[in-house]
Amino acid sequence: MIRKVMLATFSAVAFFVLAAPAFAQDQGHQPITGWSSEMYKAALFAGAFALAIAAASGAYAQSRAIAAACDGISRNPGASGEIRFALILGLALIESLVIYVLLIAFIIFLVLWGA
């Protein structure tokens, strides 16, 4: 068992060490130029659509989590502390996914437009 773990670790380290020079090559990063107004509109629509879907699905997931937690607490009031902790942790993780989409939307809106 230990040999398998050591072999897997060594293989992963060797892969990352040997792959590093490939990532170090400069490809001459150039900003996006030549976009038409239709492409900007499409990027704006994609960012807005992704944010709307993420907010709607996050709100639905939060409502289901709260309903399940209330149901669990009503069935077993003695476990309310553990249920409340799991609920708060789950709500924070659900909200973080929506925040990730918000950051991606900001990248689409600002960085791609050169702002």
C-alpha positions as CSV (number, residue, x, y, z in Angstrom):
1,M,0.0,0.0,0.0
2,I,2.8,2.4,0.9
3,R,4.6,1.6,-2.3
4,K,1.5,2.5,-4.4
5,V,1.2,5.8,-2.6
6,M,4.8,6.6,-3.0
7,L,4.7,5.6,-6.7
8,A,1.6,7.8,-7.3
9,T,3.2,10.7,-5.5
10,F,6.5,10.3,-7.4
11,S,4.6,10.1,-10.7
12,A,2.6,13.2,-10.0
13,V,5.7,15.2,-9.0
14,A,7.6,14.0,-12.0
15,F,4.7,15.0,-14.3
16,F,4.5,18.5,-12.9
17,V,8.3,19.0,-12.9
18,L,8.6,17.8,-16.5
19,A,5.5,19.8,-17.7
20,A,6.7,23.1,-16.2
21,P,8.9,24.1,-19.1
22,A,6.0,23.7,-21.5
23,F,4.0,26.2,-19.5
24,A,6.9,28.6,-19.3
25,Q,7.1,29.2,-23.0
26,D,5.8,32.6,-24.0
27,Q,3.2,32.5,-26.7
28,G,3.0,36.3,-27.0
29,H,-0.3,37.0,-25.2
30,Q,-2.3,39.5,-27.2
31,P,-5.5,41.2,-26.2
32,I,-8.6,40.4,-28.1
33,T,-8.9,42.7,-31.1
34,G,-11.2,42.8,-34.0
35,W,-14.4,42.0,-32.1
36,S,-17.6,43.2,-33.8
37,S,-20.4,44.8,-31.8
38,E,-22.3,41.5,-32.2
39,M,-19.6,39.7,-30.3
40,Y,-19.7,42.2,-27.5
41,K,-23.4,41.8,-27.3
42,A,-23.1,38.0,-27.3
43,A,-20.5,38.2,-24.5
44,L,-22.8,40.5,-22.5
45,F,-25.7,38.2,-23.0
46,A,-23.7,35.1,-22.0
47,G,-22.5,36.8,-18.8
48,A,-26.0,38.0,-17.9
49,F,-27.6,34.6,-18.7
50,A,-25.0,32.7,-16.7
51,L,-25.5,35.0,-13.7
52,A,-29.3,34.7,-13.9
53,I,-29.2,30.9,-14.1
54,A,-26.7,30.7,-11.2
55,A,-28.8,33.1,-9.0
56,A,-32.0,31.2,-9.7
57,S,-30.6,27.7,-9.1
58,G,-28.7,29.0,-6.0
59,A,-32.0,30.4,-4.6
60,Y,-33.8,27.2,-5.3
61,A,-31.1,25.1,-3.7
62,Q,-31.0,27.4,-0.6
63,S,-34.8,27.1,-0.2
64,R,-34.6,23.3,-0.4
65,A,-31.8,23.3,2.1
66,I,-33.7,25.5,4.6
67,A,-36.9,23.5,4.2
68,A,-35.0,20.2,4.8
69,A,-33.3,21.7,7.9
70,C,-36.6,22.9,9.3
71,D,-38.1,19.5,8.7
72,G,-35.2,17.8,10.4
73,I,-35.2,20.1,13.4
74,S,-39.0,19.6,13.8
75,R,-38.6,15.8,13.7
76,N,-35.6,15.7,16.1
77,P,-35.2,18.9,18.2
78,G,-32.2,17.4,20.0
79,A,-30.1,17.5,16.9
80,S,-30.8,21.1,16.1
81,G,-27.2,22.2,16.7
82,E,-25.7,19.7,14.2
83,I,-28.4,20.4,11.7
84,R,-27.9,24.2,12.0
85,F,-24.2,23.9,11.5
86,A,-24.6,21.7,8.4
87,L,-27.3,24.1,7.1
88,I,-25.0,27.2,7.5
89,L,-22.1,25.4,5.9
90,G,-24.2,24.3,3.0
91,L,-25.7,27.7,2.5
92,A,-22.2,29.2,2.4
93,L,-21.1,26.7,-0.2
94,I,-24.2,27.3,-2.3
95,E,-23.7,31.1,-2.2
96,S,-20.0,30.7,-3.1
97,L,-21.0,29.1,-6.4
98,V,-23.1,32.1,-7.2
99,I,-20.3,34.4,-6.3
100,Y,-18.0,32.4,-8.6
101,V,-20.4,33.0,-11.5
102,L,-20.5,36.7,-10.6
103,L,-16.7,36.9,-10.9
104,I,-16.8,35.1,-14.2
105,A,-19.5,37.6,-15.4
106,F,-17.2,40.5,-14.3
107,I,-14.4,39.0,-16.2
108,I,-16.6,38.8,-19.3
109,F,-17.9,42.3,-18.9
110,L,-14.7,44.1,-18.0
111,V,-11.5,42.2,-18.9
112,L,-12.6,41.1,-22.4
113,W,-13.7,44.6,-23.2
114,G,-10.3,46.0,-22.1
115,A,-11.7,48.1,-19.3
